[in-house]
Amino acid sequence: MRRPLAHDKSRIGRRAVILGFALLTLLALGFADLRMLAPDASATLARLAEGLLHPEFGDIPALVHAAALTLAFALCGVFIGAAAGLGLAPFYGFGPVRHLCIAVRAVHELFWALLLMQVTGLSPLTGVLAIALPYAGIFAKVFAEYLDEVDPVAANALPARTSRVSALLFARLPLALPDMRTYVLYRLECGLRSAAVLGFIGLPTLGFLLESYFRQAHYPQAMAVLAVYLALILPLRVWMRWPLAPLYLGISVWLLVRIQIPPMGSGVLRRFLTEDIVPAPLRSGGWLNLGGWGDFTSWLWRLATEQVLPGIWVTLVLSQLALALAAMIAILAFPLIVPRVTGRIDAALAHAGLVLGRSIPDYMLAFVLLQVFGPSMLPAIIALGLHNGAIIAHLMGRQSEHLCDTLRPDAPRGFVLWGFELLPRQFGSFVALCLYRWEIIVRDSAIFGLLGVATLGFHVDAAIQQVRIDRAVVLLLAMGGLTLAIDTVSTHLRKRMRLAKLPTEDIASPR
């Protein structure tokens, strides 16, 4: 008689996680500000639709210049980040390196730019570093995973005395290089989104033109900017060819160094490091006496209770509702791109819609929706849900296409196939992807503070506007800690639920 398998007490059931997720979503709904505060939403929506149908490409030189600079910031930032990430990847298992990478990627590019502007001003270096720093942390993590996952046969065949550096360069790196190149291409797509969004804080990219036109209610011109941005990012895998990468980089550097910037003055970096980021109670010798440290404790407590904790709460509420919306969109949309479910023509149209949804930056989409709904959580939730839902649906749809290749010829088609075959078999990957996007949504939720939502980013922006850089640094550290906590919980849940490995290759693969 067979003995029953012992119950694994360390495993968490999927039903328990889904139930907990549903309860958290209902709780978040009770605290969310979902009001439509725009005075005449229908009229604004009509003007937006009119602009979408009749875009005006009036100032062609300005559009071309902004598009070129968007591409230049993205290329320089991504390739510097990739080079730094490649150098850090072999040491990613070393604790301090891993924590450094987590810290730099936990802060959004917009906040890196706002912080760097205090030293480098509104300069090309600000935009390039704002992209390169967080991307270096991301590249280090992904490249380290690629190096760890290569077939060990080649490394095992090397002589016993082969150094680790030689084994890395001649056995592991060549095998991982194709996946790395594909992932760099995917990150370049993300870099274009980041570069466009940097325009909202004043850098001369397409986002700057978009914000300017929207502020003036020039919707036809704004829609022309969106059209130019999509014309740049959608065919990326057509115009981006690796033999041309050095030429693209050279042109990008040439374009960026030609930007005229006002001088920041001498001693800016010294003042930033020795005064601006030092908490106010510890300046001017305050750190040398107990009274200064007592004032610092009171200062930190007020900052935590008045800004950090309320900002974290709003960020969590916003991200929870955005993740719930993204999950709903993904469940409903992923079968639409599977030809065996909807047919080839409908699948192609749905695929184009998902590509559009994942290509438009969530911040840019939220800014557009802000004109319609007003300054509440609603634009941010919709933008985050649509963007991340399109990404999850795209990945699940690609996996479903592979599953369909293994089905019998007489297997059901249409939505019967979705409900009884694809969804049950994809559910583990769906939960894993939602947990993975959770960290990213929390990180991105903070930036909507720049649009008026009282997330952590709202308080960061206010502190920088008031030139209270010490407060901004503490708030950014809190943001990094929140992102790290979410990443830790997400990783723990994926392990406890025995979920399959994330489809990193699919994320980076061509559309």
C-alpha positions as CSV (number, residue, x, y, z in Angstrom):
1,M,0.0,0.0,0.0
2,R,1.4,3.4,-1.0
3,R,2.0,5.9,1.8
4,P,0.4,9.3,1.3
5,L,2.7,12.1,0.5
6,A,3.6,14.3,3.4
7,H,1.9,17.7,3.4
8,D,4.4,20.5,2.6
9,K,3.7,23.0,5.4
10,S,6.0,25.6,3.8
11,R,3.9,25.8,0.7
12,I,1.3,28.5,0.3
13,G,-1.8,27.7,-1.7
14,R,-2.7,29.8,-4.6
15,R,-6.3,30.2,-3.4
16,A,-5.0,31.7,-0.1
17,V,-2.8,34.2,-2.0
18,I,-5.7,35.1,-4.4
19,L,-8.1,35.5,-1.5
20,G,-5.6,37.7,0.3
21,F,-5.1,39.8,-2.8
22,A,-8.8,40.2,-3.3
23,L,-9.2,41.4,0.3
24,L,-6.4,43.8,0.0
25,T,-8.0,45.2,-3.2
26,L,-11.3,45.7,-1.4
27,L,-9.5,47.5,1.5
28,A,-7.7,49.7,-1.0
29,L,-10.9,50.6,-2.7
30,G,-12.2,51.9,0.6
31,F,-9.4,54.4,0.9
32,A,-8.8,55.4,-2.8
33,D,-9.7,58.7,-4.2
34,L,-11.5,57.8,-7.4
35,R,-13.4,61.0,-8.0
36,M,-13.7,62.6,-11.4
37,L,-12.6,66.2,-10.6
38,A,-12.4,67.7,-14.1
39,P,-15.0,70.3,-14.6
40,D,-16.1,69.2,-18.1
41,A,-14.7,65.7,-18.8
42,S,-16.9,65.0,-21.8
43,A,-15.8,68.2,-23.6
44,T,-12.1,67.6,-22.9
45,L,-12.5,64.0,-24.1
46,A,-14.2,65.3,-27.3
47,R,-11.3,67.7,-27.9
48,L,-8.8,64.9,-27.3
49,A,-10.6,62.7,-29.8
50,E,-10.6,65.5,-32.3
51,G,-6.9,66.0,-31.9
52,L,-6.3,62.3,-32.3
53,L,-8.2,62.2,-35.5
54,H,-6.6,65.4,-36.9
55,P,-3.1,65.8,-35.5
56,E,-1.2,68.9,-36.5
57,F,2.5,68.5,-37.3
58,G,3.1,72.2,-37.4
59,D,6.7,72.7,-36.1
60,I,8.4,69.8,-37.9
61,P,12.0,70.8,-36.9
62,A,11.1,70.9,-33.2
63,L,9.5,67.5,-33.4
64,V,12.4,66.0,-35.2
65,H,14.9,67.6,-32.8
66,A,13.0,66.4,-29.7
67,A,12.7,62.8,-31.2
68,A,16.4,62.8,-31.9
69,L,17.2,63.9,-28.4
70,T,14.8,61.3,-27.0
71,L,16.7,58.6,-28.9
72,A,20.1,60.0,-27.9
73,F,19.2,60.0,-24.2
74,A,17.9,56.5,-24.4
75,L,20.9,55.1,-26.3
76,C,23.5,56.7,-24.1
77,G,21.7,55.9,-20.9
78,V,20.9,52.2,-21.8
79,F,24.4,51.4,-23.1
80,I,26.2,52.9,-20.2
81,G,23.8,51.0,-17.9
82,A,24.4,47.8,-19.8
83,A,28.2,48.2,-19.6
84,A,28.1,48.9,-15.9
85,G,25.7,46.0,-15.4
86,L,27.9,43.6,-17.3
87,G,30.8,44.6,-15.1
88,L,28.8,44.1,-11.9
89,A,27.1,40.9,-13.0
90,P,29.9,38.4,-12.0
91,F,29.9,39.9,-8.5
92,Y,26.1,40.1,-8.0
93,G,26.1,37.2,-5.6
94,F,28.3,39.3,-3.3
95,G,26.0,40.9,-0.7
96,P,27.2,44.6,-0.9
97,V,27.1,44.6,-4.7
98,R,23.6,43.1,-4.8
99,H,22.3,45.6,-2.2
100,L,23.9,48.4,-4.2
101,C,22.1,47.3,-7.4
102,I,18.8,47.0,-5.5
103,A,19.2,50.5,-4.1
104,V,19.9,52.2,-7.4
105,R,17.1,50.4,-9.3
106,A,14.6,51.0,-6.6
107,V,14.5,54.8,-7.4
108,H,12.6,55.8,-10.6
109,E,14.5,57.6,-13.4
110,L,12.4,60.8,-12.8
111,F,13.6,61.0,-9.2
112,W,17.2,60.3,-10.1
113,A,16.9,63.2,-12.5
114,L,15.4,65.5,-9.9
115,L,18.2,64.7,-7.5
116,L,21.0,64.9,-10.1
117,M,19.7,68.3,-11.2
118,Q,20.9,69.8,-7.9
119,V,24.5,69.0,-9.0
120,T,24.5,68.8,-12.8
121,G,21.6,71.1,-13.6
122,L,19.3,70.7,-16.5
123,S,22.0,69.1,-18.6
124,P,22.4,66.1,-20.9
125,L,24.4,64.4,-18.1
126,T,21.4,64.5,-15.8
127,G,19.2,62.7,-18.3
128,V,21.9,60.1,-19.2
129,L,22.7,59.3,-15.6
130,A,19.1,59.2,-14.6
131,I,18.6,56.3,-17.0
132,A,22.0,54.7,-16.6
133,L,22.0,54.4,-12.8
134,P,18.8,52.4,-12.3
135,Y,19.3,50.4,-15.5
136,A,22.8,49.4,-14.3
137,G,21.2,47.7,-11.3
138,I,18.6,46.0,-13.5
139,F,21.2,44.8,-16.0
140,A,23.4,43.5,-13.3
141,K,20.6,41.3,-11.9
142,V,19.5,40.0,-15.3
143,F,23.0,39.5,-16.7
144,A,24.0,37.6,-13.5
145,E,21.0,35.3,-14.0
146,Y,21.9,34.7,-17.6
147,L,25.5,33.8,-16.6
148,D,24.3,31.4,-13.9
149,E,21.9,29.6,-16.3
150,V,24.3,28.8,-19.1
151,D,25.1,25.2,-19.9
152,P,28.0,24.2,-17.5
153,V,29.5,21.8,-20.0
154,A,31.8,24.3,-21.6
155,A,33.1,25.5,-18.3
156,N,33.6,22.0,-17.0
157,A,35.7,21.1,-20.1
158,L,38.3,23.8,-19.3
159,P,41.6,22.7,-17.6
160,A,41.5,22.4,-13.9
161,R,43.8,25.5,-13.3
162,T,41.7,27.8,-15.5
163,S,41.1,31.1,-13.6
164,R,37.6,32.3,-12.9
165,V,38.1,35.3,-15.2
166,S,39.1,33.1,-18.1
167,A,36.2,30.7,-17.5
168,L,33.8,33.7,-17.5
169,L,35.2,35.3,-20.6
170,F,35.7,32.1,-22.7
171,A,33.1,29.6,-21.5
172,R,30.1,31.4,-19.8
173,L,29.9,34.8,-21.5
174,P,29.8,33.6,-25.1
175,L,26.9,31.4,-24.3
176,A,25.0,34.1,-22.4
177,L,25.8,36.8,-25.0
178,P,22.8,36.2,-27.4
179,D,20.3,36.5,-24.5
180,M,22.1,39.6,-23.2
181,R,21.9,41.3,-26.6
182,T,18.2,40.5,-26.8
183,Y,17.6,41.9,-23.4
184,V,19.5,45.1,-24.2
185,L,17.2,45.6,-27.1
186,Y,14.2,45.2,-24.8
187,R,15.8,47.7,-22.3
188,L,16.3,50.2,-25.2
189,E,12.6,50.1,-25.7
190,C,12.2,50.9,-21.9
191,G,14.9,53.5,-22.2
192,L,12.9,55.3,-25.0
193,R,9.9,55.4,-22.6
194,S,12.1,56.8,-19.8
195,A,13.7,59.4,-22.0
196,A,10.4,60.7,-23.2
197,V,9.1,61.0,-19.7
198,L,12.2,62.9,-18.6
199,G,10.8,65.7,-20.7
200,F,8.2,66.4,-18.1
201,I,10.9,67.8,-15.8
202,G,12.4,70.0,-18.4
203,L,14.8,68.0,-20.5
204,P,14.3,68.7,-24.2
205,T,12.7,65.3,-25.2
206,L,9.3,64.5,-26.7
207,G,7.7,64.6,-23.2
208,F,8.6,68.3,-22.9
209,L,6.7,69.1,-26.1
210,L,3.8,67.0,-25.0
211,E,3.5,68.7,-21.7
212,S,3.8,72.1,-23.2
213,Y,1.0,71.5,-25.7
214,F,-1.3,69.9,-23.2
215,R,-0.8,72.9,-20.8
216,Q,-1.9,75.2,-23.6
217,A,-4.8,72.9,-24.6
218,H,-3.3,72.4,-28.0
219,Y,-4.5,68.9,-28.4
220,P,-3.9,68.4,-32.2
221,Q,-0.2,69.3,-31.7
222,A,0.0,67.1,-28.6
223,M,-1.3,64.1,-30.5
224,A,1.2,64.8,-33.2
225,V,3.9,64.4,-30.6
226,L,2.4,61.1,-29.5
227,A,2.4,60.0,-33.1
228,V,6.1,60.8,-33.5
229,Y,6.9,59.0,-30.3
230,L,5.1,55.9,-31.5
231,A,6.7,56.1,-34.9
232,L,10.1,56.0,-33.1
233,I,9.4,53.2,-30.6
234,L,7.1,50.8,-32.5
235,P,9.6,49.9,-35.3
236,L,12.6,49.8,-32.9
237,R,13.4,46.2,-33.8
238,V,13.5,47.2,-37.5
239,W,15.8,50.2,-37.3
240,M,18.0,49.0,-34.4
241,R,20.8,46.8,-35.9
242,W,23.8,45.9,-33.8
243,P,26.4,46.8,-36.6
244,L,24.9,50.3,-36.6
245,A,25.1,50.7,-32.8
246,P,28.5,52.5,-32.7
247,L,27.2,54.9,-35.4
248,Y,24.0,55.6,-33.4
249,L,26.0,56.1,-30.2
250,G,28.4,58.5,-31.9
251,I,25.5,60.6,-33.3
252,S,23.8,60.5,-29.9
253,V,26.9,61.9,-28.1
254,W,27.3,64.6,-30.7
255,L,23.7,65.7,-30.3
256,L,23.8,65.8,-26.5
257,V,27.1,67.7,-26.2
258,R,25.6,70.4,-28.5
259,I,22.9,71.2,-26.0
260,Q,23.6,74.6,-24.4
261,I,23.2,74.6,-20.6
262,P,23.7,77.4,-18.1
263,P,26.7,77.0,-15.7
264,M,25.9,75.7,-12.2
265,G,28.7,77.6,-10.5
266,S,31.7,76.3,-8.6
267,G,31.5,74.2,-5.5
268,V,28.1,72.7,-6.3
269,L,29.1,69.1,-5.8
270,R,31.0,69.9,-2.6
271,R,28.0,71.8,-1.2
272,F,25.6,69.0,-2.2
273,L,27.6,66.3,-0.5
274,T,28.6,68.3,2.6
275,E,25.5,70.4,3.2
276,D,22.5,69.8,1.1
277,I,22.0,66.1,1.8
278,V,23.0,66.4,5.4
279,P,19.9,66.5,7.7
280,A,19.4,70.1,8.8
281,P,19.8,69.5,12.6
282,L,23.2,67.9,12.0
283,R,24.7,70.8,10.0
284,S,27.0,73.5,11.3
285,G,28.5,71.1,13.8
286,G,25.2,69.7,15.1
287,W,26.5,66.2,14.7
288,L,29.2,66.9,17.3
289,N,26.8,67.2,20.3
290,L,23.9,65.4,21.8
291,G,21.6,68.3,21.3
292,G,22.0,68.1,17.6
293,W,21.2,64.4,17.6
294,G,18.2,65.0,19.7
295,D,16.9,67.6,17.2
296,F,17.7,65.1,14.4
297,T,15.5,62.5,16.1
298,S,12.6,64.9,16.4
299,W,13.2,66.1,12.8
300,L,13.2,62.5,11.5
301,W,10.1,61.6,13.6
302,R,8.1,64.5,12.2
303,L,9.2,63.6,8.6
304,A,8.2,60.0,9.1
305,T,4.8,60.7,10.6
306,E,3.8,63.6,8.4
307,Q,5.2,62.5,5.0
308,V,6.9,59.1,4.9
309,L,4.2,56.9,6.4
310,P,1.2,58.8,4.7
311,G,3.2,58.7,1.4
312,I,3.8,54.9,1.7
313,W,0.1,54.3,2.5
314,V,-1.1,56.2,-0.6
315,T,1.6,54.5,-2.7
316,L,0.4,51.1,-1.6
317,V,-3.3,51.9,-2.1
318,L,-2.6,53.1,-5.6
319,S,-0.3,50.2,-6.5
320,Q,-2.8,47.6,-5.2
321,L,-5.7,48.9,-7.3
322,A,-3.4,49.3,-10.3
323,L,-2.2,45.7,-10.0
324,A,-5.8,44.5,-9.6
325,L,-6.8,46.3,-12.8
326,A,-3.7,45.0,-14.6
327,A,-4.5,41.4,-13.6
328,M,-8.1,41.8,-14.9
329,I,-6.9,43.2,-18.2
330,A,-4.3,40.4,-18.6
331,I,-6.8,37.6,-17.9
332,L,-9.3,39.0,-20.4
333,A,-6.9,40.2,-23.1
334,F,-4.3,37.4,-23.4
335,P,-6.5,35.0,-25.3
336,L,-7.4,37.7,-27.8
337,I,-3.9,37.5,-29.4
338,V,-4.0,33.7,-29.8
339,P,-5.1,32.8,-33.4
340,R,-6.7,29.5,-32.2
341,V,-9.0,31.5,-29.9
342,T,-10.0,34.5,-32.0
343,G,-8.7,33.9,-35.5
344,R,-5.7,35.3,-37.2
345,I,-7.1,38.7,-38.2
346,D,-8.6,39.5,-34.8
347,A,-5.4,38.1,-33.1
348,A,-3.3,40.5,-35.1
349,L,-5.5,43.5,-34.2
350,A,-5.4,42.6,-30.6
351,H,-1.7,42.1,-30.7
352,A,-1.3,45.6,-32.1
353,G,-3.4,46.9,-29.3
354,L,-1.3,45.3,-26.7
355,V,1.9,46.5,-28.3
356,L,0.5,50.0,-28.2
357,G,-0.5,49.6,-24.6
358,R,2.9,48.5,-23.5
359,S,4.8,51.1,-25.6
360,I,3.2,54.2,-24.2
361,P,4.8,55.2,-20.9
362,D,2.3,54.9,-18.0
363,Y,3.3,58.4,-16.8
364,M,2.6,59.9,-20.2
365,L,-0.7,58.1,-20.4
366,A,-1.7,59.3,-16.9
367,F,-0.8,62.8,-17.9
368,V,-3.2,62.6,-20.8
369,L,-5.9,61.0,-18.7
370,L,-5.4,63.8,-16.1
371,Q,-6.8,66.2,-18.6
372,V,-10.0,64.1,-18.7
373,F,-10.5,62.9,-15.1
374,G,-8.8,65.6,-13.1
375,P,-6.2,65.2,-10.2
376,S,-7.3,62.1,-8.4
377,M,-5.9,58.5,-8.3
378,L,-8.1,57.5,-11.2
379,P,-5.7,58.6,-14.1
380,A,-2.7,56.9,-12.4
381,I,-4.6,53.6,-11.7
382,I,-5.9,53.4,-15.3
383,A,-2.5,54.2,-16.8
384,L,-0.7,51.7,-14.6
385,G,-3.3,49.0,-15.1
386,L,-3.4,49.4,-18.9
387,H,0.4,49.5,-19.3
388,N,1.2,46.5,-17.0
389,G,-1.9,44.6,-18.1
390,A,-0.8,44.8,-21.7
391,I,2.7,43.5,-20.7
392,I,1.3,40.6,-18.8
393,A,-1.3,39.7,-21.5
394,H,1.4,39.9,-24.1
395,L,3.6,37.4,-22.3
396,M,0.8,35.1,-21.5
397,G,-0.4,35.2,-25.1
398,R,3.0,34.2,-26.4
399,Q,3.1,31.3,-24.0
400,S,-0.4,30.3,-25.0
401,E,0.7,30.2,-28.7
402,H,3.5,27.8,-27.7
403,L,0.9,25.7,-25.8
404,C,-1.4,25.5,-28.8
405,D,1.4,24.0,-30.9
406,T,1.4,21.0,-28.5
407,L,-2.4,20.4,-28.6
408,R,-4.1,17.7,-30.6
409,P,-5.7,18.7,-33.9
410,D,-9.2,18.0,-32.6
411,A,-8.7,20.1,-29.4
412,P,-11.4,22.8,-28.9
413,R,-11.1,26.3,-30.2
414,G,-12.4,29.7,-29.3
415,F,-13.1,30.7,-25.7
416,V,-13.7,27.1,-24.7
417,L,-10.0,26.6,-25.3
418,W,-9.2,29.7,-23.2
419,G,-11.4,28.7,-20.3
420,F,-10.7,25.0,-20.1
421,E,-7.1,24.6,-21.4
422,L,-5.1,27.8,-21.6
423,L,-6.1,29.6,-18.5
424,P,-5.7,26.6,-16.1
425,R,-2.3,25.8,-17.6
426,Q,-1.2,29.4,-17.6
427,F,-2.4,30.3,-14.1
428,G,0.8,29.7,-12.3
429,S,2.7,31.9,-14.8
430,F,0.0,34.5,-14.5
431,V,0.4,34.7,-10.7
432,A,4.2,34.8,-11.0
433,L,4.0,37.6,-13.5
434,C,1.6,39.6,-11.3
435,L,3.9,39.2,-8.3
436,Y,6.9,40.3,-10.5
437,R,5.0,43.4,-11.8
438,W,3.9,44.2,-8.3
439,E,7.4,45.5,-7.4
440,I,7.5,47.6,-10.7
441,I,4.0,49.0,-10.1
442,V,4.9,50.1,-6.6
443,R,8.1,51.7,-7.9
444,D,6.2,53.5,-10.7
445,S,3.3,54.5,-8.4
446,A,5.6,56.8,-6.5
447,I,6.2,59.0,-9.6
448,F,2.6,59.9,-9.9
449,G,3.2,62.3,-7.0
450,L,4.5,64.7,-9.7
451,L,0.9,64.8,-11.0
452,G,-0.6,65.7,-7.7
453,V,-1.3,62.3,-6.1
454,A,0.0,62.2,-2.5
455,T,2.4,59.3,-3.0
456,L,5.9,59.3,-1.7
457,G,6.9,61.1,-5.0
458,F,4.6,64.0,-4.1
459,H,6.6,64.7,-1.0
460,V,9.9,64.2,-2.8
461,D,9.0,66.7,-5.5
462,A,7.8,69.2,-2.8
463,A,11.0,68.8,-0.9
464,I,13.1,69.4,-4.0
465,Q,11.0,72.4,-5.0
466,Q,11.6,73.9,-1.5
467,V,15.4,73.0,-1.8
468,R,15.2,70.7,1.2
469,I,17.4,68.1,-0.3
470,D,17.9,66.4,3.0
471,R,14.2,65.6,3.3
472,A,14.1,64.4,-0.3
473,V,17.0,62.0,0.4
474,V,15.2,60.5,3.4
475,L,12.0,60.1,1.3
476,L,14.0,58.4,-1.5
477,L,15.5,56.0,1.0
478,A,12.0,55.2,2.2
479,M,11.0,54.6,-1.4
480,G,13.9,52.3,-1.9
481,G,13.1,50.4,1.3
482,L,9.5,50.0,0.3
483,T,10.5,48.6,-3.1
484,L,13.0,46.3,-1.5
485,A,10.3,45.1,0.9
486,I,7.8,44.4,-1.9
487,D,10.5,42.6,-3.9
488,T,11.4,40.4,-0.9
489,V,7.7,39.5,-0.2
490,S,7.1,38.9,-3.9
491,T,10.2,36.6,-4.2
492,H,9.2,34.8,-1.0
493,L,5.6,34.2,-2.2
494,R,6.8,32.9,-5.6
495,K,9.1,30.4,-3.8
496,R,6.5,29.3,-1.3
497,M,3.9,28.8,-4.0
498,R,6.4,26.8,-6.1
499,L,5.7,29.0,-9.1
500,A,7.5,28.5,-12.4
501,K,10.5,30.7,-13.3
502,L,9.6,34.0,-14.8
503,P,9.7,34.1,-18.6
504,T,12.6,36.5,-18.9
505,E,13.4,35.4,-22.4
506,D,9.9,36.1,-23.5
507,I,10.0,39.5,-21.9
508,A,13.1,40.3,-24.0
509,S,12.1,38.5,-27.1
510,P,10.9,40.3,-30.3
511,R,7.3,41.1,-30.6
